[in-house]
Amino acid sequence: MTRRTGHHVPAVERMANYRLRMRAAGMRLIQIWVPDTQAPAFVKKCRAQSRSIARHDEAGDEALSFIESTYDWPRP
């Protein structure tokens, strides 16, 4: 789309053109809902789940030891 001084293309038309170009390029539009990671309830739930895992995951230390032994950590 060429921009001309003083020429305004409505947002609806720009979006329609963009979608047409993307479809022509073999793309397909999808929309998904994801958790709002900034919501206080999300943060609270994550903390609660993390604490629960820390209390009940008997193999957690073993798993972390395995990961640390197989990963080449960068030296500071």
mmCIF file of the N, C-alpha and C atoms, coordinates in Angstrom:
data_MODEL
# 
_entry.id   MODEL 
# 
loop_
_atom_site.group_PDB 
_atom_site.id 
_atom_site.type_symbol 
_atom_site.label_atom_id 
_atom_site.label_alt_id 
_atom_site.label_comp_id 
_atom_site.label_asym_id 
_atom_site.label_entity_id 
_atom_site.label_seq_id 
_atom_site.pdbx_PDB_ins_code 
_atom_site.Cartn_x 
_atom_site.Cartn_y 
_atom_site.Cartn_z 
_atom_site.occupancy 
_atom_site.B_iso_or_equiv 
_atom_site.pdbx_formal_charge 
_atom_site.auth_seq_id 
_atom_site.auth_comp_id 
_atom_site.auth_asym_id 
_atom_site.auth_atom_id 
_atom_site.pdbx_PDB_model_num 
ATOM 1   N N  . MET A 1 1  ? 0.843   -1.161  0.000  1.00 0.00 ? 1  MET A N  1 
ATOM 2   C CA . MET A 1 1  ? 0.000   0.000   0.000  1.00 0.00 ? 1  MET A CA 1 
ATOM 3   C C  . MET A 1 1  ? 0.899   1.237   0.000  1.00 0.00 ? 1  MET A C  1 
ATOM 4   N N  . THR A 1 2  ? 0.699   2.103   -0.914 1.00 0.00 ? 2  THR A N  1 
ATOM 5   C CA . THR A 1 2  ? 1.483   3.331   -1.029 1.00 0.00 ? 2  THR A CA 1 
ATOM 6   C C  . THR A 1 2  ? 0.806   4.422   -0.213 1.00 0.00 ? 2  THR A C  1 
ATOM 7   N N  . ARG A 1 3  ? 1.580   5.108   0.556  1.00 0.00 ? 3  ARG A N  1 
ATOM 8   C CA . ARG A 1 3  ? 1.032   6.205   1.372  1.00 0.00 ? 3  ARG A CA 1 
ATOM 9   C C  . ARG A 1 3  ? 1.167   7.509   0.610  1.00 0.00 ? 3  ARG A C  1 
ATOM 10  N N  . ARG A 1 4  ? 0.097   8.245   0.583  1.00 0.00 ? 4  ARG A N  1 
ATOM 11  C CA . ARG A 1 4  ? 0.110   9.564   -0.044 1.00 0.00 ? 4  ARG A CA 1 
ATOM 12  C C  . ARG A 1 4  ? -0.199  10.603  1.018  1.00 0.00 ? 4  ARG A C  1 
ATOM 13  N N  . THR A 1 5  ? 0.442   11.736  0.927  1.00 0.00 ? 5  THR A N  1 
ATOM 14  C CA . THR A 1 5  ? 0.194   12.819  1.875  1.00 0.00 ? 5  THR A CA 1 
ATOM 15  C C  . THR A 1 5  ? -1.264  13.258  1.771  1.00 0.00 ? 5  THR A C  1 
ATOM 16  N N  . GLY A 1 6  ? -1.912  13.342  2.942  1.00 0.00 ? 6  GLY A N  1 
ATOM 17  C CA . GLY A 1 6  ? -3.292  13.805  2.951  1.00 0.00 ? 6  GLY A CA 1 
ATOM 18  C C  . GLY A 1 6  ? -4.310  12.723  2.644  1.00 0.00 ? 6  GLY A C  1 
ATOM 19  N N  . HIS A 1 7  ? -3.864  11.516  2.315  1.00 0.00 ? 7  HIS A N  1 
ATOM 20  C CA . HIS A 1 7  ? -4.783  10.419  1.985  1.00 0.00 ? 7  HIS A CA 1 
ATOM 21  C C  . HIS A 1 7  ? -4.908  9.518   3.207  1.00 0.00 ? 7  HIS A C  1 
ATOM 22  N N  . HIS A 1 8  ? -6.125  9.347   3.687  1.00 0.00 ? 8  HIS A N  1 
ATOM 23  C CA . HIS A 1 8  ? -6.359  8.525   4.872  1.00 0.00 ? 8  HIS A CA 1 
ATOM 24  C C  . HIS A 1 8  ? -7.151  7.281   4.485  1.00 0.00 ? 8  HIS A C  1 
ATOM 25  N N  . VAL A 1 9  ? -6.591  6.116   4.784  1.00 0.00 ? 9  VAL A N  1 
ATOM 26  C CA . VAL A 1 9  ? -7.291  4.855   4.543  1.00 0.00 ? 9  VAL A CA 1 
ATOM 27  C C  . VAL A 1 9  ? -7.854  4.406   5.887  1.00 0.00 ? 9  VAL A C  1 
ATOM 28  N N  . PRO A 1 10 ? -9.158  4.204   5.962  1.00 0.00 ? 10 PRO A N  1 
ATOM 29  C CA . PRO A 1 10 ? -9.764  3.791   7.234  1.00 0.00 ? 10 PRO A CA 1 
ATOM 30  C C  . PRO A 1 10 ? -9.143  2.481   7.761  1.00 0.00 ? 10 PRO A C  1 
ATOM 31  N N  . ALA A 1 11 ? -9.091  2.374   9.068  1.00 0.00 ? 11 ALA A N  1 
ATOM 32  C CA . ALA A 1 11 ? -8.471  1.208   9.705  1.00 0.00 ? 11 ALA A CA 1 
ATOM 33  C C  . ALA A 1 11 ? -9.131  -0.097  9.260  1.00 0.00 ? 11 ALA A C  1 
ATOM 34  N N  . VAL A 1 12 ? -10.433 -0.089  9.094  1.00 0.00 ? 12 VAL A N  1 
ATOM 35  C CA . VAL A 1 12 ? -11.147 -1.298  8.665  1.00 0.00 ? 12 VAL A CA 1 
ATOM 36  C C  . VAL A 1 12 ? -10.651 -1.756  7.297  1.00 0.00 ? 12 VAL A C  1 
ATOM 37  N N  . GLU A 1 13 ? -10.461 -0.805  6.404  1.00 0.00 ? 13 GLU A N  1 
ATOM 38  C CA . GLU A 1 13 ? -9.980  -1.133  5.063  1.00 0.00 ? 13 GLU A CA 1 
ATOM 39  C C  . GLU A 1 13 ? -8.527  -1.613  5.093  1.00 0.00 ? 13 GLU A C  1 
ATOM 40  N N  . ARG A 1 14 ? -7.699  -0.952  5.903  1.00 0.00 ? 14 ARG A N  1 
ATOM 41  C CA . ARG A 1 14 ? -6.295  -1.381  6.022  1.00 0.00 ? 14 ARG A CA 1 
ATOM 42  C C  . ARG A 1 14 ? -6.212  -2.808  6.552  1.00 0.00 ? 14 ARG A C  1 
ATOM 43  N N  . MET A 1 15 ? -7.030  -3.123  7.565  1.00 0.00 ? 15 MET A N  1 
ATOM 44  C CA . MET A 1 15 ? -7.012  -4.468  8.146  1.00 0.00 ? 15 MET A CA 1 
ATOM 45  C C  . MET A 1 15 ? -7.514  -5.498  7.131  1.00 0.00 ? 15 MET A C  1 
ATOM 46  N N  . ALA A 1 16 ? -8.540  -5.159  6.379  1.00 0.00 ? 16 ALA A N  1 
ATOM 47  C CA . ALA A 1 16 ? -9.065  -6.074  5.353  1.00 0.00 ? 16 ALA A CA 1 
ATOM 48  C C  . ALA A 1 16 ? -7.994  -6.359  4.302  1.00 0.00 ? 16 ALA A C  1 
ATOM 49  N N  . ASN A 1 17 ? -7.295  -5.311  3.868  1.00 0.00 ? 17 ASN A N  1 
ATOM 50  C CA . ASN A 1 17 ? -6.217  -5.494  2.893  1.00 0.00 ? 17 ASN A CA 1 
ATOM 51  C C  . ASN A 1 17 ? -5.095  -6.351  3.455  1.00 0.00 ? 17 ASN A C  1 
ATOM 52  N N  . TYR A 1 18 ? -4.748  -6.109  4.709  1.00 0.00 ? 18 TYR A N  1 
ATOM 53  C CA . TYR A 1 18 ? -3.698  -6.892  5.369  1.00 0.00 ? 18 TYR A CA 1 
ATOM 54  C C  . TYR A 1 18 ? -4.083  -8.371  5.425  1.00 0.00 ? 18 TYR A C  1 
ATOM 55  N N  . ARG A 1 19 ? -5.321  -8.642  5.815  1.00 0.00 ? 19 ARG A N  1 
ATOM 56  C CA . ARG A 1 19 ? -5.780  -10.034 5.898  1.00 0.00 ? 19 ARG A CA 1 
ATOM 57  C C  . ARG A 1 19 ? -5.769  -10.706 4.531  1.00 0.00 ? 19 ARG A C  1 
ATOM 58  N N  . LEU A 1 20 ? -6.152  -9.972  3.507  1.00 0.00 ? 20 LEU A N  1 
ATOM 59  C CA . LEU A 1 20 ? -6.105  -10.524 2.148  1.00 0.00 ? 20 LEU A CA 1 
ATOM 60  C C  . LEU A 1 20 ? -4.668  -10.874 1.742  1.00 0.00 ? 20 LEU A C  1 
ATOM 61  N N  . ARG A 1 21 ? -3.736  -9.964  2.049  1.00 0.00 ? 21 ARG A N  1 
ATOM 62  C CA . ARG A 1 21 ? -2.325  -10.224 1.724  1.00 0.00 ? 21 ARG A CA 1 
ATOM 63  C C  . ARG A 1 21 ? -1.800  -11.443 2.491  1.00 0.00 ? 21 ARG A C  1 
ATOM 64  N N  . MET A 1 22 ? -2.166  -11.561 3.742  1.00 0.00 ? 22 MET A N  1 
ATOM 65  C CA . MET A 1 22 ? -1.699  -12.694 4.548  1.00 0.00 ? 22 MET A CA 1 
ATOM 66  C C  . MET A 1 22 ? -2.291  -14.006 4.030  1.00 0.00 ? 22 MET A C  1 
ATOM 67  N N  . ARG A 1 23 ? -3.568  -13.989 3.678  1.00 0.00 ? 23 ARG A N  1 
ATOM 68  C CA . ARG A 1 23 ? -4.180  -15.202 3.126  1.00 0.00 ? 23 ARG A CA 1 
ATOM 69  C C  . ARG A 1 23 ? -3.530  -15.585 1.801  1.00 0.00 ? 23 ARG A C  1 
ATOM 70  N N  . ALA A 1 24 ? -3.228  -14.594 0.981  1.00 0.00 ? 24 ALA A N  1 
ATOM 71  C CA . ALA A 1 24 ? -2.558  -14.850 -0.298 1.00 0.00 ? 24 ALA A CA 1 
ATOM 72  C C  . ALA A 1 24 ? -1.169  -15.437 -0.082 1.00 0.00 ? 24 ALA A C  1 
ATOM 73  N N  . ALA A 1 25 ? -0.573  -15.135 1.068  1.00 0.00 ? 25 ALA A N  1 
ATOM 74  C CA . ALA A 1 25 ? 0.748   -15.668 1.393  1.00 0.00 ? 25 ALA A CA 1 
ATOM 75  C C  . ALA A 1 25 ? 0.651   -17.049 2.049  1.00 0.00 ? 25 ALA A C  1 
ATOM 76  N N  . GLY A 1 26 ? -0.584  -17.593 2.125  1.00 0.00 ? 26 GLY A N  1 
ATOM 77  C CA . GLY A 1 26 ? -0.761  -18.934 2.678  1.00 0.00 ? 26 GLY A CA 1 
ATOM 78  C C  . GLY A 1 26 ? -0.964  -18.965 4.183  1.00 0.00 ? 26 GLY A C  1 
ATOM 79  N N  . MET A 1 27 ? -1.260  -17.825 4.784  1.00 0.00 ? 27 MET A N  1 
ATOM 80  C CA . MET A 1 27 ? -1.461  -17.761 6.224  1.00 0.00 ? 27 MET A CA 1 
ATOM 81  C C  . MET A 1 27 ? -2.946  -17.833 6.543  1.00 0.00 ? 27 MET A C  1 
ATOM 82  N N  . ARG A 1 28 ? -3.242  -18.244 7.779  1.00 0.00 ? 28 ARG A N  1 
ATOM 83  C CA . ARG A 1 28 ? -4.623  -18.310 8.237  1.00 0.00 ? 28 ARG A CA 1 
ATOM 84  C C  . ARG A 1 28 ? -4.718  -17.621 9.585  1.00 0.00 ? 28 ARG A C  1 
ATOM 85  N N  . LEU A 1 29 ? -5.731  -16.792 9.778  1.00 0.00 ? 29 LEU A N  1 
ATOM 86  C CA . LEU A 1 29 ? -5.932  -16.061 11.019 1.00 0.00 ? 29 LEU A CA 1 
ATOM 87  C C  . LEU A 1 29 ? -6.544  -16.981 12.070 1.00 0.00 ? 29 LEU A C  1 
ATOM 88  N N  . ILE A 1 30 ? -5.934  -17.000 13.241 1.00 0.00 ? 30 ILE A N  1 
ATOM 89  C CA . ILE A 1 30 ? -6.550  -17.669 14.386 1.00 0.00 ? 30 ILE A CA 1 
ATOM 90  C C  . ILE A 1 30 ? -6.487  -16.707 15.561 1.00 0.00 ? 30 ILE A C  1 
ATOM 91  N N  . GLN A 1 31 ? -7.409  -16.853 16.461 1.00 0.00 ? 31 GLN A N  1 
ATOM 92  C CA . GLN A 1 31 ? -7.412  -16.051 17.677 1.00 0.00 ? 31 GLN A CA 1 
ATOM 93  C C  . GLN A 1 31 ? -7.531  -16.997 18.853 1.00 0.00 ? 31 GLN A C  1 
ATOM 94  N N  . ILE A 1 32 ? -6.766  -16.720 19.898 1.00 0.00 ? 32 ILE A N  1 
ATOM 95  C CA . ILE A 1 32 ? -6.822  -17.569 21.086 1.00 0.00 ? 32 ILE A CA 1 
ATOM 96  C C  . ILE A 1 32 ? -6.924  -16.691 22.331 1.00 0.00 ? 32 ILE A C  1 
ATOM 97  N N  . TRP A 1 33 ? -7.494  -17.254 23.358 1.00 0.00 ? 33 TRP A N  1 
ATOM 98  C CA . TRP A 1 33 ? -7.554  -16.593 24.646 1.00 0.00 ? 33 TRP A CA 1 
ATOM 99  C C  . TRP A 1 33 ? -6.445  -17.172 25.514 1.00 0.00 ? 33 TRP A C  1 
ATOM 100 N N  . VAL A 1 34 ? -5.712  -16.297 26.154 1.00 0.00 ? 34 VAL A N  1 
ATOM 101 C CA . VAL A 1 34 ? -4.631  -16.730 27.045 1.00 0.00 ? 34 VAL A CA 1 
ATOM 102 C C  . VAL A 1 34 ? -4.818  -16.053 28.400 1.00 0.00 ? 34 VAL A C  1 
ATOM 103 N N  . PRO A 1 35 ? -4.258  -16.656 29.456 1.00 0.00 ? 35 PRO A N  1 
ATOM 104 C CA . PRO A 1 35 ? -4.396  -16.029 30.773 1.00 0.00 ? 35 PRO A CA 1 
ATOM 105 C C  . PRO A 1 35 ? -3.744  -14.651 30.812 1.00 0.00 ? 35 PRO A C  1 
ATOM 106 N N  . ASP A 1 36 ? -4.344  -13.752 31.566 1.00 0.00 ? 36 ASP A N  1 
ATOM 107 C CA . ASP A 1 36 ? -3.783  -12.421 31.763 1.00 0.00 ? 36 ASP A CA 1 
ATOM 108 C C  . ASP A 1 36 ? -2.746  -12.539 32.870 1.00 0.00 ? 36 ASP A C  1 
ATOM 109 N N  . THR A 1 37 ? -1.483  -12.597 32.499 1.00 0.00 ? 37 THR A N  1 
ATOM 110 C CA . THR A 1 37 ? -0.415  -12.823 33.474 1.00 0.00 ? 37 THR A CA 1 
ATOM 111 C C  . THR A 1 37 ? -0.199  -11.633 34.401 1.00 0.00 ? 37 THR A C  1 
ATOM 112 N N  . GLN A 1 38 ? -0.836  -10.513 34.124 1.00 0.00 ? 38 GLN A N  1 
ATOM 113 C CA . GLN A 1 38 ? -0.699  -9.350  34.996 1.00 0.00 ? 38 GLN A CA 1 
ATOM 114 C C  . GLN A 1 38 ? -1.859  -9.222  35.986 1.00 0.00 ? 38 GLN A C  1 
ATOM 115 N N  . ALA A 1 39 ? -2.844  -10.083 35.857 1.00 0.00 ? 39 ALA A N  1 
ATOM 116 C CA . ALA A 1 39 ? -3.994  -10.036 36.761 1.00 0.00 ? 39 ALA A CA 1 
ATOM 117 C C  . ALA A 1 39 ? -3.584  -10.546 38.144 1.00 0.00 ? 39 ALA A C  1 
ATOM 118 N N  . PRO A 1 40 ? -3.981  -9.858  39.199 1.00 0.00 ? 40 PRO A N  1 
ATOM 119 C CA . PRO A 1 40 ? -3.628  -10.299 40.553 1.00 0.00 ? 40 PRO A CA 1 
ATOM 120 C C  . PRO A 1 40 ? -4.054  -11.740 40.850 1.00 0.00 ? 40 PRO A C  1 
ATOM 121 N N  . ALA A 1 41 ? -5.210  -12.140 40.345 1.00 0.00 ? 41 ALA A N  1 
ATOM 122 C CA . ALA A 1 41 ? -5.676  -13.513 40.590 1.00 0.00 ? 41 ALA A CA 1 
ATOM 123 C C  . ALA A 1 41 ? -4.755  -14.537 39.948 1.00 0.00 ? 41 ALA A C  1 
ATOM 124 N N  . PHE A 1 42 ? -4.202  -14.214 38.776 1.00 0.00 ? 42 PHE A N  1 
ATOM 125 C CA . PHE A 1 42 ? -3.280  -15.126 38.096 1.00 0.00 ? 42 PHE A CA 1 
ATOM 126 C C  . PHE A 1 42 ? -2.010  -15.297 38.923 1.00 0.00 ? 42 PHE A C  1 
ATOM 127 N N  . VAL A 1 43 ? -1.463  -14.174 39.399 1.00 0.00 ? 43 VAL A N  1 
ATOM 128 C CA . VAL A 1 43 ? -0.235  -14.205 40.198 1.00 0.00 ? 43 VAL A CA 1 
ATOM 129 C C  . VAL A 1 43 ? -0.467  -15.020 41.469 1.00 0.00 ? 43 VAL A C  1 
ATOM 130 N N  . LYS A 1 44 ? -1.601  -14.782 42.109 1.00 0.00 ? 44 LYS A N  1 
ATOM 131 C CA . LYS A 1 44 ? -1.928  -15.494 43.350 1.00 0.00 ? 44 LYS A CA 1 
ATOM 132 C C  . LYS A 1 44 ? -2.030  -17.003 43.101 1.00 0.00 ? 44 LYS A C  1 
ATOM 133 N N  . LYS A 1 45 ? -2.684  -17.376 42.012 1.00 0.00 ? 45 LYS A N  1 
ATOM 134 C CA . LYS A 1 45 ? -2.854  -18.795 41.697 1.00 0.00 ? 45 LYS A CA 1 
ATOM 135 C C  . LYS A 1 45 ? -1.508  -19.453 41.372 1.00 0.00 ? 45 LYS A C  1 
ATOM 136 N N  . CYS A 1 46 ? -0.642  -18.749 40.629 1.00 0.00 ? 46 CYS A N  1 
ATOM 137 C CA . CYS A 1 46 ? 0.689   -19.290 40.308 1.00 0.00 ? 46 CYS A CA 1 
ATOM 138 C C  . CYS A 1 46 ? 1.501   -19.533 41.569 1.00 0.00 ? 46 CYS A C  1 
ATOM 139 N N  . ARG A 1 47 ? 1.463   -18.563 42.475 1.00 0.00 ? 47 ARG A N  1 
ATOM 140 C CA . ARG A 1 47 ? 2.205   -18.722 43.730 1.00 0.00 ? 47 ARG A CA 1 
ATOM 141 C C  . ARG A 1 47 ? 1.682   -19.901 44.536 1.00 0.00 ? 47 ARG A C  1 
ATOM 142 N N  . ALA A 1 48 ? 0.364   -20.032 44.604 1.00 0.00 ? 48 ALA A N  1 
ATOM 143 C CA . ALA A 1 48 ? -0.232  -21.141 45.349 1.00 0.00 ? 48 ALA A CA 1 
ATOM 144 C C  . ALA A 1 48 ? 0.164   -22.478 44.731 1.00 0.00 ? 48 ALA A C  1 
ATOM 145 N N  . GLN A 1 49 ? 0.141   -22.568 43.404 1.00 0.00 ? 49 GLN A N  1 
ATOM 146 C CA . GLN A 1 49 ? 0.509   -23.819 42.742 1.00 0.00 ? 49 GLN A CA 1 
ATOM 147 C C  . GLN A 1 49 ? 1.992   -24.123 42.926 1.00 0.00 ? 49 GLN A C  1 
ATOM 148 N N  . SER A 1 50 ? 2.829   -23.098 42.867 1.00 0.00 ? 50 SER A N  1 
ATOM 149 C CA . SER A 1 50 ? 4.262   -23.297 43.058 1.00 0.00 ? 50 SER A CA 1 
ATOM 150 C C  . SER A 1 50 ? 4.556   -23.796 44.464 1.00 0.00 ? 50 SER A C  1 
ATOM 151 N N  . ARG A 1 51 ? 3.899   -23.212 45.449 1.00 0.00 ? 51 ARG A N  1 
ATOM 152 C CA . ARG A 1 51 ? 4.091   -23.651 46.839 1.00 0.00 ? 51 ARG A CA 1 
ATOM 153 C C  . ARG A 1 51 ? 3.613   -25.084 47.026 1.00 0.00 ? 51 ARG A C  1 
ATOM 154 N N  . SER A 1 52 ? 2.496   -25.411 46.402 1.00 0.00 ? 52 SER A N  1 
ATOM 155 C CA . SER A 1 52 ? 1.960   -26.773 46.513 1.00 0.00 ? 52 SER A CA 1 
ATOM 156 C C  . SER A 1 52 ? 2.930   -27.788 45.912 1.00 0.00 ? 52 SER A C  1 
ATOM 157 N N  . ILE A 1 53 ? 3.484   -27.451 44.758 1.00 0.00 ? 53 ILE A N  1 
ATOM 158 C CA . ILE A 1 53 ? 4.449   -28.343 44.111 1.00 0.00 ? 53 ILE A CA 1 
ATOM 159 C C  . ILE A 1 53 ? 5.690   -28.486 44.981 1.00 0.00 ? 53 ILE A C  1 
ATOM 160 N N  . ALA A 1 54 ? 6.164   -27.371 45.532 1.00 0.00 ? 54 ALA A N  1 
ATOM 161 C CA . ALA A 1 54 ? 7.361   -27.406 46.376 1.00 0.00 ? 54 ALA A CA 1 
ATOM 162 C C  . ALA A 1 54 ? 7.137   -28.284 47.602 1.00 0.00 ? 54 ALA A C  1 
ATOM 163 N N  . ARG A 1 55 ? 5.921   -28.267 48.151 1.00 0.00 ? 55 ARG A N  1 
ATOM 164 C CA . ARG A 1 55 ? 5.627   -29.084 49.341 1.00 0.00 ? 55 ARG A CA 1 
ATOM 165 C C  . ARG A 1 55 ? 5.455   -30.557 49.010 1.00 0.00 ? 55 ARG A C  1 
ATOM 166 N N  . HIS A 1 56 ? 4.931   -30.868 47.848 1.00 0.00 ? 56 HIS A N  1 
ATOM 167 C CA . HIS A 1 56 ? 4.533   -32.242 47.542 1.00 0.00 ? 56 HIS A CA 1 
ATOM 168 C C  . HIS A 1 56 ? 5.377   -32.958 46.501 1.00 0.00 ? 56 HIS A C  1 
ATOM 169 N N  . ASP A 1 57 ? 6.323   -32.292 45.892 1.00 0.00 ? 57 ASP A N  1 
ATOM 170 C CA . ASP A 1 57 ? 7.116   -32.907 44.826 1.00 0.00 ? 57 ASP A CA 1 
ATOM 171 C C  . ASP A 1 57 ? 8.382   -33.525 45.412 1.00 0.00 ? 57 ASP A C  1 
ATOM 172 N N  . GLU A 1 58 ? 8.276   -34.795 45.784 1.00 0.00 ? 58 GLU A N  1 
ATOM 173 C CA . GLU A 1 58 ? 9.409   -35.475 46.406 1.00 0.00 ? 58 GLU A CA 1 
ATOM 174 C C  . GLU A 1 58 ? 10.560  -35.680 45.433 1.00 0.00 ? 58 GLU A C  1 
ATOM 175 N N  . ALA A 1 59 ? 10.249  -35.782 44.140 1.00 0.00 ? 59 ALA A N  1 
ATOM 176 C CA . ALA A 1 59 ? 11.292  -36.007 43.138 1.00 0.00 ? 59 ALA A CA 1 
ATOM 177 C C  . ALA A 1 59 ? 11.856  -34.695 42.592 1.00 0.00 ? 59 ALA A C  1 
ATOM 178 N N  . GLY A 1 60 ? 11.346  -33.576 43.077 1.00 0.00 ? 60 GLY A N  1 
ATOM 179 C CA . GLY A 1 60 ? 11.769  -32.282 42.552 1.00 0.00 ? 60 GLY A CA 1 
ATOM 180 C C  . GLY A 1 60 ? 13.260  -32.052 42.646 1.00 0.00 ? 60 GLY A C  1 
ATOM 181 N N  . ASP A 1 61 ? 13.838  -32.333 43.811 1.00 0.00 ? 61 ASP A N  1 
ATOM 182 C CA . ASP A 1 61 ? 15.281  -32.136 43.974 1.00 0.00 ? 61 ASP A CA 1 
ATOM 183 C C  . ASP A 1 61 ? 16.072  -33.058 43.055 1.00 0.00 ? 61 ASP A C  1 
ATOM 184 N N  . GLU A 1 62 ? 15.595  -34.270 42.910 1.00 0.00 ? 62 GLU A N  1 
ATOM 185 C CA . GLU A 1 62 ? 16.265  -35.223 42.029 1.00 0.00 ? 62 GLU A CA 1 
ATOM 186 C C  . GLU A 1 62 ? 16.196  -34.755 40.574 1.00 0.00 ? 62 GLU A C  1 
ATOM 187 N N  . ALA A 1 63 ? 15.037  -34.255 40.177 1.00 0.00 ? 63 ALA A N  1 
ATOM 188 C CA . ALA A 1 63 ? 14.882  -33.767 38.803 1.00 0.00 ? 63 ALA A CA 1 
ATOM 189 C C  . ALA A 1 63 ? 15.790  -32.568 38.557 1.00 0.00 ? 63 ALA A C  1 
ATOM 190 N N  . LEU A 1 64 ? 15.843  -31.636 39.496 1.00 0.00 ? 64 LEU A N  1 
ATOM 191 C CA . LEU A 1 64 ? 16.714  -30.478 39.337 1.00 0.00 ? 64 LEU A CA 1 
ATOM 192 C C  . LEU A 1 64 ? 18.180  -30.884 39.286 1.00 0.00 ? 64 LEU A C  1 
ATOM 193 N N  . SER A 1 65 ? 18.566  -31.850 40.102 1.00 0.00 ? 65 SER A N  1 
ATOM 194 C CA . SER A 1 65 ? 19.949  -32.337 40.072 1.00 0.00 ? 65 SER A CA 1 
ATOM 195 C C  . SER A 1 65 ? 20.282  -32.924 38.710 1.00 0.00 ? 65 SER A C  1 
ATOM 196 N N  . PHE A 1 66 ? 19.340  -33.681 38.140 1.00 0.00 ? 66 PHE A N  1 
ATOM 197 C CA . PHE A 1 66 ? 19.548  -34.264 36.822 1.00 0.00 ? 66 PHE A CA 1 
ATOM 198 C C  . PHE A 1 66 ? 19.716  -33.174 35.768 1.00 0.00 ? 66 PHE A C  1 
ATOM 199 N N  . ILE A 1 67 ? 18.824  -32.175 35.801 1.00 0.00 ? 67 ILE A N  1 
ATOM 200 C CA . ILE A 1 67 ? 18.900  -31.079 34.830 1.00 0.00 ? 67 ILE A CA 1 
ATOM 201 C C  . ILE A 1 67 ? 20.233  -30.359 34.952 1.00 0.00 ? 67 ILE A C  1 
ATOM 202 N N  . GLU A 1 68 ? 20.623  -30.052 36.176 1.00 0.00 ? 68 GLU A N  1 
ATOM 203 C CA . GLU A 1 68 ? 21.895  -29.352 36.385 1.00 0.00 ? 68 GLU A CA 1 
ATOM 204 C C  . GLU A 1 68 ? 23.082  -30.178 35.912 1.00 0.00 ? 68 GLU A C  1 
ATOM 205 N N  . SER A 1 69 ? 22.998  -31.490 36.047 1.00 0.00 ? 69 SER A N  1 
ATOM 206 C CA . SER A 1 69 ? 24.120  -32.339 35.633 1.00 0.00 ? 69 SER A CA 1 
ATOM 207 C C  . SER A 1 69 ? 24.220  -32.486 34.117 1.00 0.00 ? 69 SER A C  1 
ATOM 208 N N  . THR A 1 70 ? 23.107  -32.278 33.408 1.00 0.00 ? 70 THR A N  1 
ATOM 209 C CA . THR A 1 70 ? 23.131  -32.455 31.957 1.00 0.00 ? 70 THR A CA 1 
ATOM 210 C C  . THR A 1 70 ? 23.247  -31.159 31.186 1.00 0.00 ? 70 THR A C  1 
ATOM 211 N N  . TYR A 1 71 ? 23.050  -30.041 31.842 1.00 0.00 ? 71 TYR A N  1 
ATOM 212 C CA . TYR A 1 71 ? 23.075  -28.755 31.152 1.00 0.00 ? 71 TYR A CA 1 
ATOM 213 C C  . TYR A 1 71 ? 24.409  -28.078 31.394 1.00 0.00 ? 71 TYR A C  1 
ATOM 214 N N  . ASP A 1 72 ? 24.991  -27.561 30.340 1.00 0.00 ? 72 ASP A N  1 
ATOM 215 C CA . ASP A 1 72 ? 26.255  -26.864 30.448 1.00 0.00 ? 72 ASP A CA 1 
ATOM 216 C C  . ASP A 1 72 ? 25.980  -25.392 30.747 1.00 0.00 ? 72 ASP A C  1 
ATOM 217 N N  . TRP A 1 73 ? 25.960  -25.052 32.049 1.00 0.00 ? 73 TRP A N  1 
ATOM 218 C CA . TRP A 1 73 ? 25.647  -23.696 32.477 1.00 0.00 ? 73 TRP A CA 1 
ATOM 219 C C  . TRP A 1 73 ? 26.779  -22.755 32.106 1.00 0.00 ? 73 TRP A C  1 
ATOM 220 N N  . PRO A 1 74 ? 26.461  -21.573 31.598 1.00 0.00 ? 74 PRO A N  1 
ATOM 221 C CA . PRO A 1 74 ? 27.524  -20.606 31.263 1.00 0.00 ? 74 PRO A CA 1 
ATOM 222 C C  . PRO A 1 74 ? 28.221  -20.122 32.526 1.00 0.00 ? 74 PRO A C  1 
ATOM 223 N N  . ARG A 1 75 ? 29.487  -19.930 32.428 1.00 0.00 ? 75 ARG A N  1 
ATOM 224 C CA . ARG A 1 75 ? 30.278  -19.448 33.574 1.00 0.00 ? 75 ARG A CA 1 
ATOM 225 C C  . ARG A 1 75 ? 30.201  -17.920 33.627 1.00 0.00 ? 75 ARG A C  1 
ATOM 226 N N  . PRO A 1 76 ? 30.038  -17.346 34.828 1.00 0.00 ? 76 PRO A N  1 
ATOM 227 C CA . PRO A 1 76 ? 29.968  -15.882 34.933 1.00 0.00 ? 76 PRO A CA 1 
ATOM 228 C C  . PRO A 1 76 ? 31.305  -15.228 34.632 1.00 0.00 ? 76 PRO A C  1 
# 
